[in-house]
Amino acid sequence: MRGNSHSFRLDGKLAVVTGGASGIGRAVAQRFASSGASVRVLDIDENAAKTVANEIASSGGNAKAYSCDVAQQDSVEAAFHQVFQDGQVDILVNNAGISHVGNLEGTPESDFDKVFCVNVKGMYNCMHASVAHMKANGGGIILNMASIAGTSGLSDRFAYSMSKGAVVAMTYSVAKDYLAHNIRCNCISPARVHTPFVDGYLHRNYPGKEEEMFKKLEQSQPIGRMAEPEEIAALALYLCSEEAAFITGSDYPIDGGFLNLRG
C-alpha cells in the first residue's frame, strides 16, 4: 500500500514553483518545503522570491530563489539552467500568471498579447525548458495552474478565460504525449482565492467599497467564501505526491461549488 504515516511527503524531491513570491505560489512553495521538498522559487520579482526562500529556510526548509520572467524564453532557460545545477528537477508547478478584466470589445490587442505571453506562452516556456530534462532523468510531475474561467463562462474575463482554457488544453496534450516517459501532467482550476492580488484589485477599482465588493466576490462561491492559498497548496501537494501516481491528464476544480452548485 502507498498510504502510510508518511503520506504526501516529497522528501528527496526538487520542485520548481513559478510565480512563487506571493499568493498561491508562495503557499505552494511553503507547503512543499514543509513536506520535505527542496524548492526553487522563480519569480519576476527576485527580491520577493528571496523573501519567500528565506522564510522557508528560517523554518528549516531548503529553498533558493531565482529571477525569471516566464514570458521571455531566454529568461526561463537561464533560470532553469541554474536550477539544473542544483540537481534533478522532479516537480514543476507552473503557477505564474496575470489577470485581466474586460470583455472582447474591452480588451485591447496589447492587453490580449500580454495575457497570452504570460499565461500561455509562459507555461509553454517552462514546460519546454524542463520536459527534456525530466525525460532524461526517468520522469517527473508537471502541475499547471488553470482556473474555472477556462471552462466556465465568466463576465468580463475574455482574455483571462482564453488563457486558462489554453492551459487546460496544453495540460491534456502534454499528459498524452509524455505518458511513456513517466511524466504526469495535471492542472488545478480554482475559483476565487483570497490573495494580495484580490485586495489590490479591490483597492484600485472600488476605493471606499472594498468590504462591500469583497463580500460580493465571496458570495459568488456557493460555499460562501473565497479559498485560501493554503487550500490550493494542499491539493497541489497531493497531485505532486506518490499518492497521486495514478492521476494524469486531469483538470481538478477547487471551487467551493462554483461549477456545479450555483442556482
N, C-alpha and C positions, 0 to 999 in steps of 0.2 A: 504493500500500500504506500501511496505517496504521502498521505496525510499523517502528520505526527506533531509532536510538540514544537518542532522546528518549522512548521508551516509558514509559507510566504516569506522565506528567507532568501536573500540574494548574496549570501556570503561568497566571496571569491569572484564576483561579477563586476565588470567595469561598465558603467552606464553613462551615456551622454544624454543630457537634458537641454534642449534648446529653449530659449526664452525662459531660462531658469532663474532669472534675477528677481522675479516678482510673481504674485498671483499663483495660478495653478502650477507653473513651472517650479517655483520656489518650494511649494508644498510637496511636489513630486520628488525634487532633489533631496529634501529633508527626510521624507519617508523612506526613500530608497537607501539613503545613508544609514538611517537608524535600523534598517533591515539587513545591513551588512555589506551593501554595495560600495564600491569606490565610485564616486560621482564626479563627472566633469560638467561644470555649469557653463554653458555657452550663451552669450547674450550680446546684443549690440551695445549695451551699457556695461562696459567692463568693470567699472567701479562697483556698480550694484551687484554684479555677478561675484566679485571678490568678497563683498559683504556677506553674501549667502554662503560662499565657500568657507569663510571664517566662522560663521555661525555653526556650520556643520562640524568644523574642526574643533571648535571650543566645546562641543558636546561629545567629542571622542570619535567623530566620524572622519572619513577620508574624502576630501574634495579639493578640486582645483578649478580655477575659473579661467576662461579664455574668451577674448573678444571675437565676436562673429556676427557678421551681417548676413543672414541666411539668404537674402535676395541677391547677393553677389557671389557667384560661384568661386571666384578666386579667394574670397574671404573664407568661405566654407572649407575649401580644400586646404587652405593654410591652417585653419583651426584643427581640422581632423588630422592633418599631418602631425601636429603637435600632440594631439591626443593619442595617436597610434604609437608614439614613443613611450607612452605610459603602459602599454600592453594591449592585449586583445580586447576589442570592444564587443561586449556581449549583448548590450541593450541600447537601442536608440529610441528616445522619446522625442518625437517631433511636435513640440509644443508652441514654438514661436509663431506669433500671428498678430494681426491687427484687425480692428473692427471698422465698420463703416455704416453710416446712416444715410438712407436715400433710396428712392425708387428708381426705375430705369431712367426717367427724364431728369431726375435729380442727381444723376451720377455722371460727372464729367469724365472724359476719357482719361485724364491724368489720375483721377482717383481710382478708376477701374484698373488702370495699369499698375498702380501702386499696390492695391489689394491683391491682384493676381501675382505680382512679383514676390510679395512676402508670403502669402498664404498658400499659394500653389507652387510656384517655382522654388520657393524657399524649402518646401518639403522635398521636392524633386532633387534639389541640390544636395541636401543632407543624405537622402537615401542613395543618391548616385555616388556620393563620396564614401559611403560605408558598406554598400552591399557586396562589392568585390572582396573587401577585407573580411566580411563575415563568411562568404563562400570559402575563402582560402583557409579559414580557421574552423571550419566544420559546422557553421550555422550561427544563428543569432535571433534576436527578437526586435521587431520594429513596432512601435506603438505611435499612431498618429492622432493628433487632437483635432477632431472634426467638430460638429455642432448639430443640434436638432435643426438648425437653419438649413443644413444641407439636404434634408429630406422632408421638411415641413414648410409650408408657406408662412412666412413672417412678413408683416408690413414694413416697408421702408428698409429692407435689408437686401436689396438686389445684388450688389457686388459681393457682400459678405456671404450670402447664401450660395452664389455661384462658386465662390472659392471653396466653401466647405463641402459642397456637392462633389467638387473635383477631388477633394481629399478622400472622400468615401470611395470614389471610383478608382483612384490610384491605389488605395489600400487593397481592394479586391484584386486588382491586376498584379500587384507585387506578390500578394499571398499566393496567387495561382502560379506565377512564373517561377517562384523560388521554393516551392514545396519540396522538390527533390534535393535542395541544398540545405534542408533543415533550418530554413528561415521562416519564422512565423511572423505574420503581419496582421495587425488588427487596428481598429480605431475606436475612440470614445466620442460620444456625442452628448455633451452636457446641455442642459437648459441654462438658465441664467445662474451665474456663480458670483458670489459676493467677493469681489477683488478690488484693489485700489483703483483699477480702471473704471469700475462702475461708479465709485464715489467721485472720481474726477469728472466723468461724463455728466453726472447729475449736477455737479457744481458749475460746470461750464454752460450747460444747456438749460438748467432750471434753477437759477440763483434765487434763493429765498424759498424755494418749493422742494428742496431736496428730500425732506422727510416724506412729504405727500407723494412724490414720484417714486421714492424708494418702496413705499408700501404698495403702490400700484404694480411695480415690477415684481414684488414678492408674490402678489396675488395672481399673477399670470401663470404660476405653477399651482396645480390643484392641491398640492401638499401644503401650500400657504406660505412658503418661504423660498429664498434662493438656496442653492447649495453652498457649502463652504469648500474652499480649495482642498482641504484635507480629505473631504469625502471623495473628490475626484482622484486624489492621490492614492486612496485606498483601493479603488478599482484598478488604477494603473499598476499598483503593486501586484495585485492578483494576476492580471493579464501578462505581467512580465516574470511571473514566478513559475516554478516547475508544476505547481498545481494546475496551471492553465495549459499544460503541454499538448492537450488535445484541441486547443482552440486556435484557429487561424482563419483569416478571411471573414471576420465578423465585425459588425458595427454595433457597439454597445451604447444604447441610450442610458443616460443617468440624469433624469429629467423631472423628478417629483410628480410624475403622472402626466406630464405635458402632452405627450403624443397620443395617449390612449384614454385619458380620463377627463378631458375638457368637455364642457357642455352638459 
